[in-house]
């Protein structure tokens, strides 16, 4: 069977492929890449019509109804791609290094007089929490996460790195500054924030492990997440993305502990972005699974 590949914008014919009814979109990508080596598989996206939704690699031409006449698929170039693991390692290694430079080498940032200043307990705790969080992120990227998509647009690595690295410097500058003052409510505020941060980090890790166990290695299979025997996963009963909920709680605890405005701004910015992601994932869950629990929200229990 002859399959026409057209550009999604101009509708100009780009290629003609010989396929079978049982051929999948993944098969189409491989054939197209042979004719157009510039467009490797991860860079390709296909639709049944020029403005339709992106097709999955496992979709077959037969299941899409492309069986009669002169069937065509509409191609969109996703642009140069880079592996998710590479992006995450770059995003998370940067904030770790940047923050520790401010913490461990204050004279480089604040001048020679900073060497004689004594750091308060909360400054040391903040460095430990920051280091723990991003070291955890790096280890999860390597050993825990199973990505549904192998790559993402290469420009994202610059955009995401500016965000993470920039906020790391912003927060670190003020928390490690010689003129930084401890929280107003002393030990109660410090240890209360630390407790919230620690519990939320454990919750975040628990959710990541639960999500990992939902997807068999080497597959893109998606299932409805449910609570497990781990008590931290009970949040699945009320939100679709409890990993984001716990993440926001972690930085809320960090903000309480340090009483630092830049940390609060980082938390607010992070919450906004994660809420956008969570709302999108929540919609996808409901579209994909007719039996998806109706009582769940996206990120904030009972509200959002």
HELIX and SHEET records of a PDB file:
HELIX    1   1 UNK A   25  UNK A   35  1                                  11    
HELIX    2   2 UNK A   41  UNK A   43  5                                   3    
HELIX    3   3 UNK A   84  UNK A  104  1                                  21    
HELIX    4   4 UNK A  106  UNK A  110  1                                   5    
HELIX    5   5 UNK A  112  UNK A  116  5                                   5    
HELIX    6   6 UNK A  121  UNK A  143  1                                  23    
HELIX    7   7 UNK A  155  UNK A  175  1                                  21    
HELIX    8   8 UNK A  186  UNK A  214  1                                  29    
HELIX    9   9 UNK A  231  UNK A  237  5                                   7    
HELIX   10  10 UNK A  242  UNK A  258  1                                  17    
HELIX   11  11 UNK A  261  UNK A  288  1                                  28    
SHEET    1   A 4 UNK A  13  UNK A  18  0                                        
SHEET    2   A 4 UNK A   2  UNK A   7 -1                                        
SHEET    3   A 4 UNK A  72  UNK A  77  1                                        
SHEET    4   A 4 UNK A  44  UNK A  47 -1                                        
SHEET    1   B 2 UNK A  81  UNK A  83  0                                        
SHEET    2   B 2 UNK A 151  UNK A 153 -1                                        
END                                                                             
